[in-house]
């Protein structure tokens, strides 16, 4: 099926004003940089709309994507991501529920390994868990450039081996959530980087909420959210009331 910019705007816009556009991006569409397929920035430009991405979410990730249509707003918003003052929340369905605390912290630096693959900047066996925190000692870091990467999470639902987690990445590294969760034994269902089962047709990771300062608004803030579609929840629940309860719990539990 051919995707048009008019269709994307009509079906996926969650907020728009003269400075920004926020979309609830479907899984499987890239934000930018696609060589052999359509991406949102290219699609918009071909229709006469110039988008300046404020942040990126992976092609396999669904949910909230924010772009500026005004350069002054773009600078103001991207600075907040650079300074780690943007408040971000994601939802994921992961395996390994029995080993997940109700609340935890993944304090695991990242590095880039072979074939430009993101990895934890230490051997897997060097990852330590103390209580609800996963970390590595400085002495175990690889002799390569590493990037401090911190994620806080809450477990808001469990069913068998599966868990729904609300994630608050403090830093914003490439593949941060996907790598940290997988390396601690809690891979995201359907993640093509780590899930080789081919059981799930999509990655169950969703960009859920963003809060940023925005001085052109009154009050001067953007407070955005994008509700996951039914296909995100499918491995865990198809019951609308249960899904609503999970979202309520996740909202109450935001760090």
C-alpha positions as semicolon CSV with decimal commas, in nm:
position;residue;x (nm);y (nm);z (nm)
1;X;0,000;0,000;0,000
2;X;0,134;0,342;-0,097
3;X;0,181;0,582;0,193
4;X;0,116;0,951;0,130
5;X;0,203;1,249;0,348
6;X;-0,162;1,359;0,351
7;X;-0,259;1,018;0,489
8;X;0,014;1,023;0,753
9;X;-0,087;1,371;0,871
10;X;-0,457;1,288;0,875
11;X;-0,424;0,956;1,057
12;X;-0,124;1,005;1,284
13;X;-0,108;1,368;1,402
14;X;-0,136;1,403;1,779
15;X;-0,040;1,772;1,797
16;X;0,042;2,054;1,554
17;X;0,096;2,428;1,571
18;X;0,294;2,685;1,369
19;X;0,625;2,560;1,514
20;X;0,601;2,182;1,558
21;X;0,430;1,865;1,444
22;X;0,395;1,553;1,660
23;X;0,300;1,220;1,504
24;X;0,207;0,879;1,643
25;X;0,444;0,694;1,407
26;X;0,355;0,339;1,307
27;X;0,619;0,071;1,356
28;X;0,810;-0,002;1,035
29;X;0,843;0,354;0,902
30;X;1,176;0,533;0,943
31;X;1,201;0,895;1,057
32;X;1,486;0,980;0,819
33;X;1,789;0,835;0,643
34;X;1,623;0,559;0,441
35;X;1,817;0,472;0,126
36;X;1,583;0,218;-0,029
37;X;1,244;0,296;0,125
38;X;1,022;0,582;0,235
39;X;1,096;0,786;0,546
40;X;0,884;1,057;0,707
41;X;1,118;1,349;0,640
42;X;1,145;1,258;0,271
43;X;0,771;1,194;0,243
44;X;0,694;1,537;0,391
45;X;0,952;1,717;0,177
46;X;0,812;1,566;-0,142
47;X;0,473;1,709;-0,039
48;X;0,618;2,055;0,027
49;X;0,660;2,035;0,406
50;X;1,005;2,075;0,561
51;X;1,051;1,879;0,884
52;X;1,339;1,930;1,127
53;X;1,344;1,623;1,355
54;X;1,377;1,714;1,722
55;X;1,474;1,356;1,813
56;X;1,478;1,014;1,651
57;X;1,299;0,693;1,725
58;X;1,400;0,370;1,554
59;X;1,220;0,246;1,245
60;X;1,093;-0,057;1,439
61;X;0,962;0,160;1,725
62;X;0,611;0,301;1,715
63;X;0,483;0,613;1,881
64;X;0,556;0,975;1,946
65;X;0,785;1,151;1,700
66;X;0,832;1,527;1,728
67;X;0,956;1,749;1,447
68;X;0,987;2,125;1,420
69;X;0,860;2,318;1,121
70;X;1,032;2,633;1,251
71;X;1,409;2,654;1,299
72;X;1,393;2,867;1,615
73;X;1,170;2,609;1,782
74;X;1,398;2,332;1,659
75;X;1,699;2,484;1,834
76;X;1,513;2,535;2,160
77;X;1,383;2,178;2,167
78;X;1,698;1,995;2,056
79;X;1,900;2,176;2,324
80;X;1,678;2,014;2,586
81;X;1,755;1,669;2,448
82;X;2,127;1,754;2,442
83;X;2,115;1,870;2,805
84;X;1,905;1,568;2,906
85;X;1,626;1,788;3,040
86;X;1,358;1,650;2,806
87;X;1,122;1,413;2,990
88;X;1,067;1,096;2,786
89;X;0,858;0,788;2,854
90;X;0,839;0,464;2,657
91;X;0,639;0,145;2,692
92;X;0,772;-0,202;2,612
93;X;0,663;-0,562;2,637
94;X;0,960;-0,774;2,742
95;X;1,048;-1,129;2,843
96;X;1,199;-1,237;3,174
97;X;0,921;-1,103;3,397
98;X;1,022;-1,310;3,701
99;X;1,359;-1,136;3,718
100;X;1,221;-0,781;3,695
101;X;1,165;-0,576;4,011
102;X;0,867;-0,345;4,039
103;X;1,108;-0,057;3,995
104;X;1,466;-0,047;3,873
105;X;1,756;0,130;3,708
106;X;1,979;0,031;3,415
107;X;2,302;0,226;3,460
108;X;2,493;0,064;3,176
109;X;2,725;0,261;2,945
110;X;2,712;0,187;2,574
111;X;2,978;0,158;2,308
112;X;2,991;0,067;1,939
113;X;3,127;-0,273;1,843
114;X;3,178;-0,462;1,519
115;X;2,968;-0,363;1,218
116;X;2,863;-0,045;1,402
117;X;2,649;-0,245;1,645
118;X;2,563;-0,082;1,976
119;X;2,656;-0,290;2,282
120;X;2,714;-0,254;2,654
121;X;3,065;-0,115;2,703
122;X;3,178;-0,417;2,906
123;X;3,165;-0,797;2,878
124;X;2,819;-0,939;2,945
125;X;2,950;-1,132;3,247
126;X;3,070;-0,804;3,402
127;X;2,715;-0,672;3,442
128;X;2,630;-0,656;3,813
129;X;2,289;-0,645;3,971
130;X;2,259;-0,505;4,322
131;X;1,900;-0,488;4,435
132;X;1,707;-0,305;4,166
133;X;2,011;-0,159;3,986
134;X;2,220;-0,302;3,701
135;X;2,566;-0,153;3,643
136;X;2,929;-0,232;3,555
137;X;3,245;-0,137;3,742
138;X;3,478;0,112;3,576
139;X;3,758;-0,148;3,581
140;X;3,550;-0,371;3,353
141;X;3,485;-0,112;3,082
142;X;3,621;-0,195;2,739
143;X;3,921;-0,003;2,610
144;X;3,708;0,200;2,371
145;X;3,496;0,513;2,378
146;X;3,189;0,464;2,593
147;X;2,877;0,667;2,657
148;X;2,714;0,685;3,002
149;X;2,355;0,564;2,960
150;X;2,088;0,561;3,228
151;X;1,733;0,425;3,210
152;X;1,482;0,408;3,494
153;X;1,184;0,174;3,468
154;X;0,869;0,050;3,634
155;X;0,705;-0,289;3,583
156;X;0,333;-0,219;3,543
157;X;0,201;-0,562;3,443
158;X;0,306;-0,929;3,440
159;X;0,165;-1,234;3,262
160;X;0,369;-1,552;3,268
161;X;0,715;-1,472;3,136
162;X;0,602;-1,137;2,988
163;X;0,602;-0,794;3,147
164;X;0,486;-0,448;3,045
165;X;0,744;-0,190;3,150
166;X;0,733;0,189;3,150
167;X;1,078;0,325;3,068
168;X;1,228;0,667;3,135
169;X;1,559;0,707;2,949
170;X;1,760;0,985;3,111
171;X;2,020;0,979;2,835
172;X;1,917;0,931;2,474
173;X;2,169;0,700;2,308
174;X;2,107;0,506;1,989
175;X;1,934;0,174;2,066
176;X;1,973;0,245;2,441
177;X;1,653;0,077;2,561
178;X;1,680;-0,218;2,325
179;X;2,041;-0,299;2,417
180;X;2,015;-0,244;2,793
181;X;1,703;-0,458;2,823
182;X;1,839;-0,741;2,608
183;X;2,178;-0,753;2,780
184;X;2,012;-0,784;3,121
185;X;1,792;-1,072;3,003
186;X;1,472;-0,881;2,923
187;X;1,463;-0,850;2,545
188;X;1,183;-0,658;2,379
189;X;0,943;-0,890;2,198
190;X;0,995;-0,880;1,822
191;X;1,311;-0,670;1,837
192;X;1,503;-0,764;1,519
193;X;1,835;-0,693;1,693
194;X;1,783;-0,961;1,958
195;X;1,465;-1,165;1,903
196;X;1,538;-1,433;1,641
197;X;1,220;-1,630;1,707
198;X;1,020;-1,455;1,431
199;X;0,717;-1,504;1,657
200;X;0,622;-1,137;1,659
201;X;0,574;-0,929;1,342
202;X;0,687;-0,604;1,507
203;X;0,901;-0,478;1,793
204;X;0,692;-0,406;2,100
205;X;0,855;-0,076;2,191
206;X;0,650;0,245;2,188
207;X;0,747;0,610;2,232
208;X;0,471;0,718;2,467
209;X;0,524;1,064;2,619
210;X;0,734;1,379;2,584
211;X;0,747;1,689;2,801
212;X;0,955;1,989;2,692
213;X;0,971;2,363;2,749
214;X;0,824;2,563;2,460
215;X;0,834;2,941;2,508
216;X;0,597;3,018;2,220
217;X;0,310;2,850;2,408
218;X;0,101;2,955;2,709
219;X;0,178;2,788;2,944
220;X;0,528;2,753;2,794
221;X;0,540;2,373;2,765
222;X;0,471;2,085;2,530
223;X;0,311;1,789;2,707
224;X;0,256;1,521;2,443
225;X;0,143;1,160;2,441
226;X;0,071;0,894;2,179
227;X;-0,150;0,599;2,272
228;X;-0,025;0,259;2,152
229;X;-0,238;0,079;1,894
230;X;-0,391;-0,262;1,960
231;X;-0,110;-0,441;1,775
232;X;0,139;-0,319;2,036
233;X;-0,058;-0,487;2,316
234;X;-0,146;-0,807;2,128
235;X;0,115;-1,041;2,290
236;X;0,007;-0,933;2,639
237;X;-0,365;-0,855;2,626
238;X;-0,655;-0,786;2,390
239;X;-0,887;-0,674;2,670
240;X;-0,959;-0,300;2,643
241;X;-1,025;-0,258;3,014
242;X;-0,701;-0,430;3,111
243;X;-0,505;-0,218;2,862
244;X;-0,662;0,099;3,000
245;X;-0,565;-0,012;3,350
246;X;-0,204;-0,074;3,241
247;X;-0,183;0,275;3,090
248;X;-0,330;0,429;3,405
249;X;-0,079;0,242;3,618
250;X;0,209;0,345;3,392
251;X;0,104;0,710;3,409
252;X;0,083;0,699;3,789
253;X;0,423;0,535;3,808
254;X;0,612;0,785;3,590
255;X;0,951;0,867;3,741
